[in-house]
Amino acid sequence: MNSRRVGGLTAVALLSAGLSLGSGVAGADPGDYTVLLIDPNVVTDSLAYTAGPPTLNPGGQPGAMTVYTHRDGRTITDTVWVLADPGAASDAINQAQGVTPVAGQKSVSVPVGQGGKLITGTSPDGKQSLSVLYFTEGNAASSLEFAGPANDPVPSDLVVDMGQKQDELIKSQLGT
């Protein structure tokens, strides 16, 4: 399974969970949701990640997604959707967590946004480690998906740190 396909697992999970999104970005240009995506180079204080081209409105829904590839081949897929209200954001994330395609998954609550949940395990084919962080902030639903070698998963503290930075960015852009 290639990293771009793995990165789409979260988007597919959210959309297949019946995600129904609304509009309304306060503080960000409604046509430029890329301002909601966190650059992992800022979090890690490095230049190790290269951003792929962003996808605006992934799956036809308001928001943005991009895949960052580390020089060692690991990937981080950052996806943010902007929903009609906080309840819709929470419902969408709760539904997505239930259909996340991570094998052997373990789930823990983490201090990120509202309802921060970290799901870890492997890709369905067992070839990659996967860690998916879900949370909401106001009317935004966010997922950060980390993929790497099956025997070398991303450290949870890095996932949480990046999630907290993502949350801060959403707050600053949406005014929540």
N, C-alpha and C positions, 0 to 999 in steps of 0.2 A: 504494500500500500504506500503510495507516495505521500509526501508531506502535504501537498496541496489538497489531496483528497481527505486526509485525516483532518485538516483544518476545517473542512466543510462539514464534519460530523456535527459540530455544535450548531451550526446554522440549520442543517437539515433537521436536527432534533427539535429546535425551537419552532421551525415552520411546521413540522409534522405534528407537533403537539397542539396545533390549532391556534397558533399565535395570531392574535387579531390586534393590529397596531393602529394607533391614531397618529395625529400630527401635532406639531407644536414644539419648537425649540425656542426657548426664551434665551436670548444671549448669543446664540449661534445662528449664522445665516442658514435658513431652512434648506438651502441647496448644498451646503458644505458641512456634512456631518463628520468629515475627516478630522475636524478639530476635536472630536471626542475620543480619538484613538491615542493611546499612550505609546511612546517610543521606548522600547526596552533599553536602548543605549543611554537614555537619560537616567533610568532607574539603576542600571548596572555601572554607570560611569565608564562606558567603553564605546568602541566603534565596531563591536563584534557582530552586530546584526545589520542585515540589509533588508529594507522594506520592499515588498512586492507592490505592484500597483494597487491602490485602494479600490474597493468595490463600493460604490454608493448604492444605498438602498438594496442590500442583499436580499434576494428572494422577492424583490419588489416591495419591500417594507422600508419605511423611513429609518435610516441609520447608515452605518459604514462598517466595513470589515477590511482588514489587511492581514497578510501573513509576513512575519519577520523571520528571516532565516539566519541562523548563527553560522559563523564560518566553519563550525564542525558538523553542520547539517541539521542540528536541532531546529525546531520551529516553534513560534508562538503565533497563534491566530487570535487576533483581537477583534471582537465584534461588539458593537453597541447599537441597540435599537431604541428609538424614541416612541413611546406609547402614549395613548390618550390620557392616562392617569396612573398614579402609583398602584392602584389595585390591579390594573391590567398588567403592569410590569411584574408585580408579584405573582399573579396567576400564571403568566407566561413562563417565568423562571421555574416555578414549582412544577409545572407540566413538563418542561424540558428536562429537569433533573430526573424525572421518572422514565424518560426514554433515552437517556444518554447512552450511546453505544460504547461503553467501556467494559471490557471483560474483567472479571475478578474484582469488581469495584469495591472500594471502601469510601465512605462518605463521612466528613467531619464538618462541623460548623467552624467558621473562621471569622475574625473581627474585620470584616470588609463590608462597607455599605450596609444595607438592610438585608437580612437573610443570607449572609455570605455562606456559601457551601462549597467545599472542595471535594471533588470526586477524583480518586486516583485508581489506577489499574493499568491495563494494557489495551492496545488496539484489539479489535475482534479477532484478528489473525495472529495475535501474540507477538508480532514483530517489533512493536514500539511501545515504550512506556507512554502513558497519557495521564495528564493531570488537568482537570477542567474546573475552573473557578467560576461560579455563578453568583451574581448579586444584583440588587437593584439600588437605584439612587433616584428618589423622586419618581418621575415617569420614565426613567431610563432603565432598560434591562441590559446587562452586560455579561459577556462570557470571555474568559481568557483560557485558551487551550494550549497546553505545552506538550510537545511530542519530542521524543528522543529515543536513544537506544533502550531496548527492553530491559536490560540489566543495569541501567543507570538513569533512574527517574530524576526529574528536576527536584531540588530541595524545596520542601513545603514553605520554608521561610522566604525564599525568593518569590514564590507564587503569591504569598500573602503580601509581601512588600510591593510587588508590582500591582496587585489588586488595589491596595490602599492608594497608590499613586493614580491608578485609573479612576478610582472613586473621587479623589481630590480634583482631578481634571474635569470630570463630569459636573461636579458641584460648581466649579468655577465657570464653566461654559453655559450651564443651564440655570445657574442661579438658584439651585436647590439648597 
